[in-house]
């Protein structure tokens, strides 16, 4: 009996070690902590797959547990006043420095857009709440965190339109005056899908006729920039990396556009481009826009273009998704549309499927004459900025946060 218990114990330990252990590059700090953290994400993903297979709850519905688990109720404290409001019908969480006696100086402002693949995440998650408070305290700034609606309940362009409406509302001179914000010191920022939305908003604002208040800066943290080529070197190199394996990123993209699983299958095979989007592949040609050091062993092969009309090209029902829409893929605009953009901060991580998206945007912005600060983390992984709360607090998260806020302090 005792021997049998030992066998069971050893088997259980072996299974646990096998499940937790992943071949994570040795260069990454706190590897075992990352393995343990990612084992939770993988477990939830497996549960989500099973739930969807059994018809109980869709995949993103189960994965949304991550958002719920970290949700907090943002409340004011002795230094920061927090209010939950609606700007043009969209929920926002507003963080303001507590007024000091006789304080009437205009302040900087950061419009922050959370990540989560357009399907997960919330401005009310504790890491975003902490980040907003840190920005308020260190920059004496107003932070506007946007609670945009999520896919798959609200497909593109709804999340983008929610964000754009908030930004347009906030940039009115009367609204800025209400919150004591300097109209010449406003930045838009976001991580991952939020970085995508921030880049898209920056581009769209400059097209607005009569726009009186302009952004001074855009700060994009490991942003998603394009949906046309999901087989760049970083997508290949990091396809099984925590926290964002290629399968999950492709699923985020497909769910952003449609709930039709045919698109997911086509995107996984990188055969989702249609004649409309194929004319824009030149803007995401990584062999041209990615520095040689990132090419490594990979050779460029243009994504396949499937002939056909509308959704038929991908075997889908209904119209073709808007791959070619720069509001979804900000990398797809011509150089002329980049020249008047505000200065940019772009953070990328070596062990991230989205690494090349960010680096290609750095290359293209610089070529267009935009001032760009590119901060690349050789040991970084996707989502690193979020891991600031125990027990998933990582040293690299605090380093990323400090450097990001330092840039805002010096450039906003």
KABEL-V994401 format. One record per backbone hydrogen bond with DSSP energy under -0.5 kcal/mol. NH is the residue of the N-H (numbers start at 1). CO is the residue of the C=O. If there is no record, write none. Layout:
nh = <NH	NH>
co = <CO	CO>
This chain:
nh = <5	6	7	8	9	10	11	12	13	14	15	16	17	18	19	20	21	24	28	31	34	35	36	37	38	39	40	40	41	42	43	44	45	46	47	48	49	50	51	52	53	54	55	56	57	62	62	63	64	65	66	67	68	69	70	70	71	72	74	77	81	82	83	85	85	87	88	90	92	93	94	94	95	95	96	98	103	104	107	109	110	111	112	112	113	114	114	119	120	125	126	128	129	130	131	132	133	134	135	136	137	138	139	140	141	141	142	143	144	145	145	146	146	147	148	151	154	156	158	161	162	163	164	165	166	167	168	169	170	171	172	176	177	178	179	180	181	182	183	185	187	188	189	190	191	192	194	196	197	198	199	200	201	202	203	204	205	206	207	208	208	211	212	214	216	217	218	219	220	220	221	221	222	222	224	225	230	236	237	238	239	241	246	247	249	250	251	252	253	254	255	256	257	258	261	263	264	265	266	267	268	269	270	271	273	278	279	280	281	283	284	285	286	288	289	290	291	294	295	296	298	304	306	306	307	311	312	313	314	315	316	323	325	326	328	329	331	332	333	337	338	339	341	343	344	345	346	347	348	350	351	352	352	355	358	359	360	361	362	363	364	365	366	367	368	369	370	373	374	375	375	376	377	378	380	382	384	386	387	388	389	392	394	394	397	398	399	400	401	402	403	404	405	406	407	408	409	410	411	412>
co = <1	2	3	4	5	6	7	8	9	10	11	12	13	14	15	16	17	22	25	28	30	31	32	33	34	35	36	37	37	38	39	40	41	42	43	44	45	46	47	48	49	50	52	51	51	58	59	59	60	62	63	64	64	65	66	67	68	124	72	80	96	80	94	83	92	90	86	87	85	145	83	92	93	143	81	79	100	102	180	185	142	187	110	144	189	112	146	116	116	122	70	125	125	126	127	128	129	130	131	132	133	134	135	136	135	136	108	95	110	93	143	112	144	91	146	118	150	256	155	157	158	159	160	161	162	163	164	165	166	167	169	172	173	174	175	177	176	107	181	182	109	217	111	219	113	221	191	192	193	194	195	196	197	198	199	200	201	202	204	204	205	208	210	212	186	186	343	188	218	345	190	219	220	347	192	223	228	232	233	234	236	238	239	239	245	246	247	248	249	250	251	252	253	254	259	260	260	261	262	263	264	265	267	266	304	274	275	277	278	280	281	282	284	285	285	286	289	291	292	292	295	270	273	304	305	318	309	310	311	312	311	321	322	324	325	325	225	329	330	334	335	335	338	216	371	218	373	220	375	377	380	349	350	352	354	355	356	357	358	359	360	361	362	363	364	366	365	344	372	346	373	374	348	376	377	351	381	383	384	386	392	389	387	392	394	394	395	396	397	398	399	400	401	402	403	404	405	406	407	408>
